[in-house]
Amino acid sequence: MTRTTAHLISHTHWDREWYMPYEHHHVLLTELMNELLNTLENDERYRYFHLDGQTIIIEDYLQVFPEKREAMAPTG
């Protein structure tokens, strides 16, 4: 029997104004990103997160928390 390997990739697909006003999504986004950065920093098992190629959410987040820019930089 052949073994199959599965990879789970934590991710989000963020629709800025799909079903809620931008401002409401913006609040939820900052909460998500704060929790995500905290988890990535403090849980060595949680090493990756996929933003679905949406860099606009990074720009939106950094408008509120510009001091987090370094924490969001790729580590290689």
URLINCOR-V280489 format. One record per pair of residues at least 24 apart in sequence whose C-alpha atoms are under 6 Angstrom apart, sorted by the first residue. I is the first residue (numbers start at 1). J is the second residue. If there is no record, write none. Layout:
i->I j->J
i->I j->J
This chain:
i->10 j->49
i->11 j->49
i->11 j->50
i->11 j->51
i->12 j->51
i->13 j->52
i->30 j->61
